[in-house]
């Protein structure tokens, strides 16, 4: 499987064909409990969070959620439904990460869902359905599929408020962290400080490490490869942070951590020119996207590049209808 970086949040926010972001200026979202972050393995290269309970109050969210959440979460939802749990009301928060697969075989996804669960009742139903079950350090892992294929999703309850899901190798790493066998994401000295900075900044937020940032830019801005100077700047980018806040429309913040102040300034100038050209292209066929592009502001700040833009509810609904935020599979 070809690695598709940034699970899906980058696809939401950048997948409209360019960058649709603004600095959060409204109600600050609750932060993800750091104990949940500490459940993830040190080698996570992308980390994302969604406050599903808060997001459900927005009328546009049901239309957006299938384009927003990782495909593995939909399989996890099938697990919950078969166990008598309503994922649309009982899952309040979701965190997930991507881990490099073995032998370059793409990426494995591991996620943690927070809500109100009844593990005993759910496990009884799983047993009645004769789902494959694997025991690891006292945790019962139930399989969606045989549980032996690399792409199969496994699921387990950590406690009555916490459930975990993901591909087998990623789940094993998460449980190793839980049992003290492996190192936690807390010890990732490059990614964790940025996660701490992003935490609480929006309904949805994400952090990408250097490798995933490079891949994301290549996938989302393929035209950048036509300019040797831009290519070199992108190679020196260190990380990417994304956060999304919402009321009637969407407010978000995209930040690229560049290699230097000069890199941030040069890339800002290139993006400003690109936005103007893209707006001209979209004026006739996609006026909603053109209107959103018209509001974009590219602001270099030290070694960081911030891209700011408000997206109104009408613009957002129009983009959702065209599946502009869907992640290519």
C-alpha positions in Angstrom: 0.0 0.0 0.0 1.4 3.4 -0.9 1.9 5.6 2.1 -0.8 8.2 2.3 0.3 10.8 4.7 -1.5 12.6 7.2 -4.2 10.0 7.7 -7.0 12.3 6.8 -7.0 15.6 8.6 -4.6 17.2 6.1 -6.9 15.9 3.4 -9.8 17.8 5.0 -8.0 21.0 5.3 -5.8 21.0 2.4 -7.7 18.7 0.1 -9.8 21.4 -1.4 -6.9 21.9 -3.8 -4.9 24.3 -1.6 -4.7 25.6 2.0 -7.9 26.7 3.8 -6.8 27.9 7.3 -7.2 30.7 9.8 -5.7 31.3 13.3 -8.2 30.0 16.0 -10.0 33.0 17.5 -13.0 31.5 19.2 -13.8 29.2 22.0 -10.7 27.1 23.0 -11.3 23.4 22.8 -10.7 21.1 25.7 -7.2 19.5 25.6 -6.7 15.8 25.2 -5.6 14.2 28.5 -1.9 13.7 28.4 -2.3 10.2 29.7 -3.9 9.3 26.4 -1.0 10.8 24.4 1.4 8.8 26.6 -0.3 5.5 25.5 1.1 5.9 22.0 4.5 4.5 20.9 7.5 6.7 20.6 7.9 6.0 16.9 4.6 7.6 15.9 5.3 10.0 13.0 1.8 11.6 12.7 -0.6 12.3 15.6 -4.1 13.6 15.3 -7.1 14.3 17.5 -10.8 15.0 17.0 -13.3 16.2 19.7 -16.3 14.4 18.3 -18.7 15.3 21.1 -18.2 19.1 20.4 -18.2 18.6 16.7 -21.6 17.0 16.6 -23.3 20.2 17.5 -22.5 21.6 14.1 -25.1 20.8 11.3 -22.3 20.3 8.7 -20.3 17.8 10.8 -22.3 14.6 9.8 -21.6 15.4 6.1 -18.0 16.0 6.8 -17.1 13.2 9.2 -16.7 10.5 6.5 -14.3 12.7 4.7 -12.5 13.6 7.9 -11.9 10.5 10.0 -9.4 7.7 9.0 -10.9 4.8 7.2 -9.7 2.5 10.0 -12.1 4.3 12.3 -15.1 3.2 10.2 -14.1 -0.4 10.8 -13.7 0.3 14.5 -17.3 1.8 14.4 -18.5 -1.5 13.0 -16.9 -3.3 16.0 -18.7 -1.0 18.4 -22.1 -1.3 16.6 -21.9 -5.1 16.7 -21.1 -4.8 20.4 -24.3 -2.7 21.0 -22.4 0.6 21.3 -23.6 3.7 19.3 -20.4 5.3 18.0 -22.3 8.4 17.0 -23.2 9.2 20.6 -20.9 7.2 22.9 -17.5 8.1 21.4 -16.6 11.5 22.6 -13.0 11.9 21.6 -10.6 10.2 19.2 -6.9 10.2 18.9 -4.9 8.3 16.3 -1.3 8.0 15.0 0.6 6.6 12.1 3.6 4.3 12.5 6.0 3.2 9.8 5.2 -0.3 8.7 7.6 -3.1 8.8 10.0 -3.4 5.8 8.6 -0.3 4.2 5.1 -1.7 3.9 3.2 1.6 4.2 1.9 2.7 7.6 0.0 1.2 10.4 -2.7 3.2 12.2 -3.4 2.9 15.9 -6.2 4.8 17.6 -7.7 5.4 21.0 -11.4 6.3 21.5 -12.7 7.9 24.7 -16.4 7.6 25.7 -18.7 5.5 27.8 -18.4 1.7 27.3 -19.5 -1.5 28.9 -16.5 -3.9 28.2 -18.1 -7.0 29.8 -21.3 -6.7 27.9 -19.5 -6.0 24.6 -17.0 -8.8 25.0 -19.9 -11.2 25.7 -21.4 -10.2 22.4 -18.1 -10.6 20.6 -17.8 -14.1 22.0 -21.4 -14.9 20.8 -20.4 -13.7 17.3 -17.2 -16.0 17.6 -14.9 -13.2 16.6 -11.2 -14.2 16.6 -9.6 -13.2 19.9 -5.9 -12.9 20.9 -4.6 -12.4 24.4 -1.7 -10.1 24.9 -0.5 -9.1 28.4 -4.0 -9.6 29.8 -5.7 -7.6 27.1 -8.3 -9.3 24.9 -7.8 -8.2 21.3 -10.8 -9.0 19.0 -10.2 -9.1 15.2 -12.1 -7.6 12.4 -11.3 -10.3 9.9 -9.1 -13.3 10.7 -6.7 -11.1 12.7 -3.7 -12.6 10.9 -3.5 -10.4 7.8 -1.4 -7.2 8.1 -4.4 -5.0 7.2 -6.8 -6.6 9.7 -8.1 -4.3 12.4 -7.9 -5.4 16.1 -9.8 -3.9 19.0 -9.6 -4.0 22.7 -11.0 -2.2 25.8 -8.4 -0.5 28.0 -11.1 0.3 30.6 -14.8 1.4 30.6 -13.9 4.8 29.2 -11.1 3.9 26.8 -10.9 1.6 23.7 -8.1 1.1 21.3 -8.0 -0.1 17.7 -5.5 -0.5 14.9 -3.5 -3.0 12.8 -1.9 -5.8 14.8 1.7 -4.6 14.8 0.6 -1.1 15.9 -1.7 -2.5 18.6 1.1 -4.7 20.0 3.3 -1.6 20.2 0.6 0.4 22.1 0.1 -2.5 24.6 3.9 -2.7 25.0 3.8 0.9 26.0 1.0 0.2 28.4 2.9 -2.6 30.1 6.2 -0.7 30.3 8.0 -2.8 27.6 8.3 0.0 25.1 8.9 3.7 25.2 6.1 6.2 25.0 5.5 9.1 22.7 6.4 11.3 25.6 10.0 10.5 24.8 9.8 11.6 21.2 11.7 14.9 21.7 10.9 16.2 18.2 7.2 15.4 18.0 5.9 15.6 21.6 6.8 19.3 22.2 4.7 20.2 19.1 1.9 17.9 20.2 1.9 19.8 23.6 1.7 23.1 21.6 -1.2 21.9 19.4 -3.2 20.2 22.2 -6.3 22.1 23.0 -6.0 24.4 20.0 -9.1 23.1 18.1 -11.8 20.5 17.5 -9.4 18.8 15.3 -5.6 19.1 15.3 -2.6 17.2 14.1 1.2 17.2 14.1 3.4 15.7 11.5 7.1 14.9 11.9 9.7 15.9 9.3 9.3 12.8 7.0 5.5 13.1 7.0 5.7 16.8 6.4 7.8 16.3 3.3 5.5 13.7 2.0 2.4 15.7 2.7 3.7 18.7 0.8 4.7 16.6 -2.1 1.2 15.1 -2.3 -0.7 18.2 -1.6 1.4 20.7 -3.6 2.9 18.5 -6.4 3.5 21.6 -8.5 6.2 22.7 -6.0 8.5 20.1 -7.6 8.7 22.3 -10.7 10.7 24.9 -8.8 14.2 23.8 -7.7 14.4 26.5 -5.0 11.0 25.5 -3.5 12.0 21.8 -3.5 15.1 22.5 -1.5 13.1 24.6 1.0 10.6 21.9 1.4 13.3 19.3 2.1 14.5 21.5 5.0 11.0 21.7 6.6 11.0 20.2 10.0 7.4 19.7 11.0 3.8 20.7 10.4 1.0 21.5 12.8 -2.7 21.8 11.9 -5.6 22.8 14.1 -9.3 23.5 13.4 -11.8 25.5 15.4 -15.4 26.0 14.4 -18.6 27.9 14.9 -20.8 28.7 11.9 -17.9 28.1 9.6 -14.4 26.8 10.1 -11.4 28.6 11.6 -8.1 26.7 11.4 -4.4 27.2 11.7 -1.7 25.7 9.5 1.9 26.1 10.5 5.0 24.7 8.8 8.2 24.7 10.8 10.8 25.7 8.2 14.5 25.2 8.2 15.2 28.9 8.7 13.7 32.4 8.7 14.9 32.9 5.1 13.2 29.6 4.1 9.9 30.8 5.6 10.0 34.1 3.9 10.8 32.7 0.5 8.2 30.0 0.7 5.6 32.6 1.8 6.3 34.6 -1.3 5.9 31.6 -3.5 2.6 30.5 -1.9 1.2 34.0 -2.1 1.8 34.0 -5.9 0.4 30.5 -6.2 -2.8 31.4 -4.3 -3.4 34.4 -6.6 -3.0 32.2 -9.7 -5.2 29.4 -8.2 -7.9 31.9 -7.4 -7.9 33.1 -11.0 -8.2 29.5 -12.2 -11.2 28.7 -9.9 -13.2 31.9 -10.4 -15.6 30.6 -13.1 -16.0 26.9 -12.3 -15.7 26.9 -8.5 -16.7 30.4 -7.1 -17.0 29.1 -3.5 -13.4 27.8 -3.6 -12.3 31.0 -5.3 -14.0 33.1 -2.5 -12.2 31.1 0.2 -8.9 31.4 -1.6 -9.4 35.2 -1.7 -9.4 35.3 2.1 -6.1 33.5 2.5 -3.3 35.3 4.3 0.2 33.9 4.2 2.3 35.1 7.2 5.9 34.2 7.8 6.9 34.4 11.4 10.5 33.5 12.2 11.1 30.0 11.0 7.4 29.3 10.8 5.0 29.8 8.0 1.4 30.4 8.9 -1.5 30.4 6.4 -4.7 32.1 7.6 -8.2 32.1 6.0 -11.8 32.0 7.2 -14.2 29.5 5.5 -17.9 30.4 5.9 -20.6 27.8 6.4 -21.9 28.3 2.9 -18.4 27.8 1.4 -17.8 24.8 3.7 -21.1 23.1 2.7 -20.4 23.7 -1.0 -16.9 22.1 -0.6 -18.3 19.2 1.3 -20.9 18.5 -1.4 -18.1 18.2 -4.0 -16.2 15.9 -1.6 -13.3 18.4 -1.8 -12.0 17.2 1.6 -12.0 13.5 0.8 -8.6 11.8 1.1 -7.5 9.9 -2.0 -7.1 6.1 -1.3 
